Amino acid sequence: MSKQGEWSQSDGSAPTPDKAPQDGRALRWADHNRQRRTELVDAALHAIRGHGHGVGLEAIARVAGTRKPAIYRHFGDRVGLYAAVTAHVSMRLERRLRHAAAPGAEPRDVVTSLTDAFFSLAEKDPEVYRFVVSPPQVSSSVAEQQVRGIAERVAELIADILGPHLGGDDARVRVWSTAMVGAVQVTAEAWLDEPRRRPRHTVVQDLVAILWHGLDGLPR
């Protein structure tokens, strides 16, 4: 993880606004704020892709056509924007995983599809992936909390998907799904940094072979 600096001004929590009456004007303002937050997250993603995962807040503001105070206003601080980008990536990953888990597929095919979906996202958006797992100058505790949150949600999703195939022992399924997410996450990060990156399908096949032997020991 990177040292603290530009991106680390708080623990990542955004300020809680005062509760306003839910009249028409307040609702329109809330809708405007949600839309603007979405636009700023999109701008951050474009900046990360264009400038790399070490991008600074000034560059993000330029891409968004605004200035840094506007980002503070919508996200509370720099870390708040990082948390919003992380949440966006997490939702994308979860959608990909749900789509990859075809109903009625064999368990090993499901494991292969889920693993490939994760690697596919990392391959198509490597700088965004690096930004999430190793953000620029965000305190390590904040970054680790965000990444751990993604891993926990994905592990729960995988346990839900594979649970019906492995009836009986929910506790062991949860342990296995957590181990799978950790293995895939760490392997994908190392794979992106390989000087001569092997084809995605080769790495996925190797990893699934290791994972499957662990899964094959669980009771059916």
C-alpha positions in Angstrom: 0.0 0.0 0.0 1.2 3.5 -0.7 2.1 6.0 2.0 -0.3 8.6 3.3 -0.5 11.9 1.4 -2.8 13.7 -0.9 -5.6 11.0 -0.8 -5.6 10.5 3.0 -7.3 13.3 5.0 -9.8 11.3 7.0 -11.0 7.8 7.8 -13.1 7.8 4.7 -16.4 8.7 6.3 -18.4 11.4 4.6 -20.1 14.1 6.7 -23.8 13.4 7.5 -25.9 16.2 6.0 -28.7 17.8 8.1 -32.0 16.2 7.5 -34.1 18.5 5.3 -37.8 18.5 4.7 -38.7 16.3 1.8 -40.4 18.9 -0.3 -40.2 19.2 -4.1 -37.2 21.5 -4.0 -35.3 19.2 -1.6 -36.0 16.1 -3.7 -34.8 17.9 -6.8 -31.6 18.9 -5.1 -31.1 15.4 -3.8 -31.5 14.1 -7.3 -29.1 16.7 -8.7 -26.5 15.7 -6.0 -26.8 12.0 -6.9 -26.4 12.7 -10.6 -23.4 14.9 -9.9 -21.8 12.2 -7.7 -22.3 9.7 -10.5 -20.7 12.1 -13.0 -17.7 12.7 -10.7 -17.2 8.9 -10.2 -17.3 8.5 -14.0 -14.7 11.3 -14.4 -12.5 9.6 -11.8 -12.6 6.4 -13.7 -11.7 8.2 -17.0 -8.8 9.9 -15.2 -7.5 6.7 -13.7 -7.6 5.0 -17.1 -5.9 8.0 -18.8 -3.3 8.9 -16.2 -2.8 5.5 -14.4 -3.8 4.4 -10.9 -1.5 6.9 -9.3 -3.6 9.8 -10.6 -4.0 12.8 -8.4 -7.2 14.7 -7.4 -6.2 17.7 -9.5 -6.2 15.6 -12.7 -9.6 14.1 -11.8 -11.0 17.5 -11.3 -9.8 18.6 -14.7 -11.4 15.6 -16.4 -14.6 16.4 -14.6 -14.5 20.0 -15.7 -14.5 21.3 -12.2 -12.2 22.1 -9.3 -11.2 20.1 -6.2 -13.6 22.0 -3.8 -16.5 20.6 -5.8 -15.2 17.0 -5.2 -14.9 17.8 -1.5 -18.5 19.1 -1.4 -19.9 15.9 -2.9 -17.7 13.3 -1.2 -16.6 15.0 2.1 -12.9 14.4 1.3 -10.5 12.7 -1.0 -10.9 9.3 0.6 -14.7 9.6 0.2 -14.2 9.7 -3.6 -11.9 6.6 -3.4 -14.7 4.8 -1.5 -17.3 5.8 -4.1 -15.0 4.5 -6.9 -14.5 1.3 -5.0 -18.2 0.8 -4.5 -18.8 1.3 -8.3 -16.1 -1.3 -9.1 -17.6 -3.7 -6.6 -21.1 -3.5 -8.2 -19.6 -4.1 -11.6 -17.7 -7.1 -10.4 -20.8 -8.6 -8.6 -22.9 -8.1 -11.8 -20.2 -9.9 -13.9 -20.1 -12.8 -11.4 -23.9 -13.2 -11.3 -24.0 -13.2 -15.1 -21.1 -15.7 -15.3 -22.9 -18.3 -13.1 -25.2 -19.9 -15.6 -28.1 -21.8 -14.1 -27.7 -25.6 -14.3 -24.0 -25.5 -15.0 -21.6 -28.0 -13.5 -19.8 -26.8 -10.3 -16.4 -26.8 -11.9 -17.7 -24.8 -14.9 -19.2 -22.3 -12.4 -15.8 -22.0 -10.7 -14.1 -21.5 -14.0 -16.7 -18.9 -15.1 -16.4 -17.0 -11.9 -12.6 -17.0 -11.9 -12.5 -15.9 -15.5 -15.0 -13.1 -14.9 -12.8 -11.7 -12.2 -9.6 -11.9 -14.3 -11.5 -10.4 -17.3 -12.4 -7.3 -15.3 -8.8 -6.9 -14.2 -7.5 -7.4 -17.7 -9.9 -4.9 -19.3 -9.5 -2.3 -16.7 -6.1 -2.8 -15.1 -5.5 0.7 -13.9 -8.9 0.9 -12.2 -8.2 -2.6 -10.6 -4.8 -1.3 -9.3 -6.4 1.9 -8.0 -8.9 -0.1 -5.9 -6.4 -2.6 -4.5 -3.5 -0.2 -4.1 -4.8 3.4 -4.2 -2.4 6.3 -4.4 -1.6 7.8 -1.0 -4.6 6.5 0.9 -3.9 5.3 4.4 -3.5 1.5 4.4 -6.2 0.9 7.0 -8.8 2.7 4.9 -7.8 0.9 1.7 -7.6 -2.5 3.4 -11.1 -1.9 4.8 -12.5 -1.2 1.4 -10.8 -4.1 -0.3 -11.9 -6.4 2.5 -15.4 -5.3 2.1 -15.4 -6.2 -1.6 -13.9 -9.6 -0.8 -16.5 -10.3 1.8 -19.4 -9.4 -0.5 -18.0 -11.4 -3.4 -17.3 -14.4 -1.1 -21.0 -14.3 0.1 -22.1 -14.2 -3.5 -20.0 -17.2 -4.5 -21.2 -19.1 -1.5 -24.8 -18.4 -2.5 -24.0 -19.5 -6.1 -22.1 -22.7 -5.2 -24.1 -23.6 -2.1 -26.8 -25.5 -4.0 -24.1 -27.6 -5.7 -22.5 -28.5 -2.4 -25.4 -29.2 -0.1 -25.1 -29.7 3.6 -22.2 -27.8 5.1 -22.7 -24.1 4.8 -19.8 -23.3 7.1 -17.3 -25.1 4.9 -18.7 -23.5 1.8 -18.2 -20.1 3.3 -14.6 -20.9 4.2 -14.0 -22.2 0.7 -15.6 -19.3 -1.1 -13.5 -16.9 1.1 -10.3 -18.8 0.2 -11.3 -18.7 -3.5 -11.7 -14.9 -3.5 -8.4 -14.4 -1.7 -6.6 -16.7 -4.2 -8.1 -15.0 -7.2 -7.6 -11.5 -6.0 -3.9 -12.0 -5.1 -3.2 -14.0 -8.3 -4.9 -11.4 -10.5 -2.8 -8.6 -9.0 0.4 -10.5 -9.5 -0.6 -11.5 -13.0 -1.2 -7.8 -14.0 2.4 -7.0 -12.9 4.0 -9.9 -14.9 6.6 -8.5 -17.4 5.4 -11.0 -19.9 1.8 -11.6 -19.0 0.6 -15.1 -19.8 -2.8 -15.5 -21.5 -5.7 -15.0 -19.2 -7.2 -18.4 -20.0 -4.0 -20.2 -19.1 -3.8 -18.5 -15.7 -7.5 -19.2 -15.1 -7.1 -22.9 -15.9 -4.1 -23.2 -13.6 -5.9 -21.5 -10.7 -9.1 -23.4 -11.2 -7.1 -26.7 -11.1 -5.8 -25.7 -7.7 -9.2 -24.4 -6.4 -11.1 -27.4 -7.7 -9.0 -29.9 -5.8 -9.9 -28.0 -2.6 -13.6 -27.9 -3.7 -13.7 -31.6 -4.6 -12.9 -32.5 -1.0 -16.1 -30.9 0.2 -19.1 -33.2 0.7 -21.7 -33.4 -2.0 
